[in-house]
Amino acid sequence: MTDARLPTGLSGQILACSVTFAGLACVAMTGLSLLSLYQNRAAALEDQRTVLSHTEQLIRQIPDLKRRYQERHSSASSAHILLAGQSDSEAAANLVQTVQVLAAQHQIEIASQETIPPHAMGHFRAIGVRIALTGNWAAFVALLDDLDHAQPRLLVEDLEIQRARTVTEATRGHTSAVDATLSISGFRADLGTPAQTAPTP
């Protein structure tokens, strides 16, 4: 068996340098790969920490967001069922205006109107007006239907109806003209403001 001999002299030095450089290159490549892997892992961990931090912030905000939603939902709902106005007089004026608009749409005349003294009902204030109307029967029925579906919600009470005793512009040419007297009430939120009664026109 022949012993293998490594080259000597200049050839040996070149071979030794080549092996050394190759080893250093392998070590460098391995180091760079590990460094890149570490940096990628660190970046991924930082992203996870950021997402976790944002998630925790959102979780902490959930009770406040829920409360604000409920407040806005309640406010929006109340805006459709309650009379507008910061006082009894403002609410009564808005109530009268609503009734006048509905009556005019059906060509019903308002003969007289009288504000009913407001009173407390739990967390609300009941605002009412007593109104005398004159018009034909079909128009009056349509008005009652509009009052029943009005927004804000209105309550009709103490209804009295009789055949019209006089001829007016609203009843001229109609054989089914009626005079009607009724109380119409609405509600406003009790904000703790002093009760004020709207003056009777």
C-alpha positions in Angstrom: 0.0 0.0 0.0 1.4 3.3 -1.0 1.3 6.2 1.5 -0.4 9.4 0.1 1.7 12.4 0.6 0.4 16.0 0.8 2.1 18.4 -1.6 4.9 20.5 -0.1 6.5 23.7 -1.0 4.5 26.3 -2.9 1.8 23.9 -3.9 1.3 22.9 -0.3 1.0 26.5 0.8 -1.5 27.2 -1.9 -3.6 24.1 -1.0 -3.4 25.1 2.7 -4.6 28.6 2.0 -7.4 27.3 -0.2 -8.6 24.9 2.5 -8.4 27.7 5.0 -10.4 30.2 2.9 -13.0 27.5 2.1 -13.4 26.8 5.8 -13.7 30.5 6.6 -16.2 30.9 3.8 -18.3 28.1 5.2 -18.2 29.5 8.6 -19.1 33.0 7.3 -22.0 31.6 5.3 -23.3 29.7 8.3 -22.9 32.7 10.5 -24.8 34.9 8.0 -27.6 32.3 7.7 -27.9 32.1 11.4 -27.9 35.9 11.7 -30.6 36.3 9.0 -32.7 33.6 10.7 -32.3 35.4 14.1 -33.2 38.8 12.5 -36.3 37.3 10.8 -37.3 35.6 14.0 -36.9 38.8 16.0 -38.9 40.8 13.4 -41.7 38.2 13.6 -41.7 38.4 17.4 -41.9 42.2 17.2 -44.8 42.0 14.8 -46.6 39.5 17.2 -45.9 41.9 20.1 -47.4 44.8 18.1 -50.5 42.8 17.2 -50.9 41.7 20.8 -50.6 45.2 22.1 -53.2 46.5 19.6 -55.5 43.6 20.5 -55.2 44.3 24.2 -56.0 48.0 23.6 -59.1 47.1 21.6 -60.2 44.7 24.4 -59.8 47.5 26.9 -61.9 49.8 24.8 -64.8 47.3 24.3 -66.7 48.4 27.5 -66.4 52.1 26.6 -67.4 51.4 23.0 -70.4 49.4 24.1 -71.5 52.2 26.5 -71.2 54.8 23.8 -73.2 52.7 21.4 -75.9 52.1 23.9 -76.1 55.9 24.7 -76.3 56.8 21.0 -78.8 54.0 20.3 -80.9 55.2 23.2 -80.6 58.8 22.1 -81.6 58.0 18.5 -84.6 55.9 19.7 -85.8 58.7 22.1 -85.5 61.2 19.3 -88.2 59.4 17.4 -90.7 58.9 20.3 -90.3 61.9 22.5 -91.2 65.5 22.0 -88.3 67.9 21.2 -87.7 70.7 23.7 -85.6 71.6 26.7 -88.7 72.8 28.6 -92.4 72.1 28.9 -93.2 75.3 26.9 -90.9 74.3 24.1 -92.3 70.7 24.0 -95.9 72.1 24.1 -95.2 74.4 21.2 -93.7 71.6 19.2 -96.7 69.4 20.0 -99.2 72.1 18.8 -97.1 72.7 15.6 -97.2 68.9 14.8 -101.0 68.8 15.3 -101.5 71.9 13.2 -99.4 70.5 10.3 -101.3 67.2 10.4 -104.7 69.0 10.5 -103.8 71.2 7.6 -102.8 68.2 5.5 -106.4 66.9 5.8 -108.0 70.4 5.5 -109.3 70.3 9.0 -109.8 73.5 10.9 -108.7 74.0 14.4 -111.4 76.0 16.2 -109.6 76.3 19.5 -106.7 74.9 21.5 -105.8 74.9 25.2 -102.6 73.7 26.8 -103.1 71.0 29.5 -100.9 71.6 32.5 -97.8 69.3 32.2 -97.1 66.7 34.8 -94.4 64.2 35.7 -94.7 60.6 34.8 -91.6 58.7 36.0 -88.6 60.0 34.1 -90.8 61.8 31.6 -93.0 64.9 31.4 -96.4 64.5 29.9 -97.3 67.4 27.6 -100.8 67.8 26.4 -103.2 70.1 24.5 -107.0 70.1 24.2 -108.1 70.9 20.7 -111.5 71.5 19.0 -111.6 70.6 15.3 -114.0 70.9 12.5 -113.9 68.9 9.3 -115.5 66.1 7.2 -115.7 62.7 8.7 -113.3 60.9 6.3 -110.6 63.6 6.8 -111.1 63.3 10.6 -110.6 59.5 10.5 -107.4 60.0 8.4 -106.2 62.5 10.9 -106.7 60.1 13.8 -104.7 57.5 11.9 -101.9 59.9 11.3 -101.8 60.8 15.0 -101.7 57.2 15.9 -98.6 56.7 13.7 -96.9 60.1 14.3 -93.3 60.6 15.4 -92.9 61.6 18.1 -95.5 59.2 19.5 -98.8 60.9 20.5 -101.7 59.8 22.7 -105.3 60.7 21.9 -107.8 60.8 24.8 -111.2 62.2 25.8 -112.6 62.2 22.2 -116.0 63.9 21.7 -117.7 64.0 18.3 -120.9 65.5 17.1 -122.4 66.7 13.9 -121.0 70.1 12.8 -123.2 72.9 13.8 -121.8 75.5 11.4 -120.6 75.4 7.8 -116.9 76.3 7.4 -114.5 76.2 4.5 -113.4 72.8 5.7 -117.0 71.4 5.8 -118.6 73.2 2.8 -120.0 70.7 0.4 -119.7 67.8 2.8 -122.7 66.1 4.3 -120.6 64.2 6.9 -119.0 67.2 8.6 -118.3 66.9 12.3 -117.1 68.9 15.2 -114.6 67.0 17.4 -112.9 67.8 20.7 -109.9 65.7 21.8 -106.9 65.7 24.1 -103.5 65.0 22.4 -100.5 64.2 24.6 -96.8 63.6 24.1 -93.8 63.1 26.3 -90.4 64.7 26.7 -87.5 63.5 28.8 -87.4 65.0 32.3 -84.1 66.9 32.3 -84.7 68.6 35.6 -85.6 71.9 34.0 -88.4 74.0 35.7 -91.9 73.2 34.5 -93.3 75.8 32.2 -96.7 75.9 30.6 -97.0 77.2 27.1 -99.4 80.1 26.8 -102.7 79.4 25.3 -102.9 81.1 21.8 
